[in-house]
Amino acid sequence: QVAHEINNPLGGLKIYAQLIRRRFGSHDDRHGIGLADKVGQAVDRLAALVSDITAYGRPGDLKREPTDPDEIVQRECLALVQGRIDERQIRVVQALDGALGLLPLDARELHKAVMNVIVNALDAMEPDGTLTVTTRRTADGDVLVSVADTGSGMDEATLARSFDLFFTTKPGGTGLGMAIVRSAVERHGGRLTVDTAPGRGTTVEIRLPAVAR
């Protein structure tokens, strides 16, 4: 409820920031335009935080439908971050199964989980890093989605807190991303594991059951 109440005035603030930017623009005031842009960016960060709080605090019922995990990974998540990948000259290695078939999944929730993991991986790397994304079936029929980066990795203390609400090591981060990922995976009856260490990057593995649980 609090998040909802905050969201309403944020929409107004965003409109006001845009109007102020136009006013400065009509007078060719570059400094004023820059300040208006900073206000807009701050509003966007607050809106993202509100969205994350709402998504975590009041998750809706899963809307399961036949879904191909490879489609979510490749054509949705990786496609959406291609601009960031190109900008930072990140090498992407894809090893997708290609024959996983359709699983009873909530496509929107899976997209949210995979996207958060990929964005975290990109943020953890310096330019020229390598992002490795794989999918495969296990011997018991479950599906594994793995995202590995060549970033700095996490020590044990940071890893222990990585799922804590509002804990983040990223400037401007909300600290809700991994909590949302774990919630989405566990609601599907799946399991989330993180393998990391300082200096050797991080691998996040999402394990999804082949049948609804």
C-alpha positions, 0 to 999 in steps of 0.5 A: 500500500505504501509503495502504491501511494508513493507511485502516484506522485512519482508520475506527476514528478516525472511529468513536471521534470519533462515540462521543466526540461522543455522550458530550459530547452526553449531558452537553450539553457544546457545547464538547466536541461542537465539538472532537469534530466537528473531529476528525471533519472532520480524519479526513474530510480524511485519508480524502479524501486517501487516496482521492485517492492510491489513485485516482491511484496505482492506477487500474483498467482503464477499464470502457467502456460507452455513456455520454451525457456530458450525463447525467454533467454535468447529472444527476450532477455539477451535481445533486450540487453544487446545494446549494453552488451555492444556498448561495453564490448562484452563477449557472449557465449551461448550454449542453449539446448535448443530442444527443451520443449515447452514447460508449464511456466509463467513466462513473465516471471521467468523473464523477470528472473533471468533478466535480473541475473543477466543484468547483474552479470553485466554490471559485475564485469569490466569491458571486454568481459565474457557472459556465458549463458547455457541451458540444458536438461538434467538426468531427471528431466529438470531444466537448468538455466545458467548465467556465468560472468567473468566479473570480480566475484563475491566473498562469503560475506557478500554472498551471504547477504546477496538475497537480503532485501535492500542489500546491494553493492551497485551504485543506484541498485535497489537491493531487491533483484536477487530476492525477486529472482529467488521468489520467482524460481521457488514459486515455480518449485525450482531452486536457485544456486550461486557459485562465486569467489573473489577473482573468478566471477559468478555463476547463477544457476536456475533449476526448473522442474519439468512438471508443475510442482 
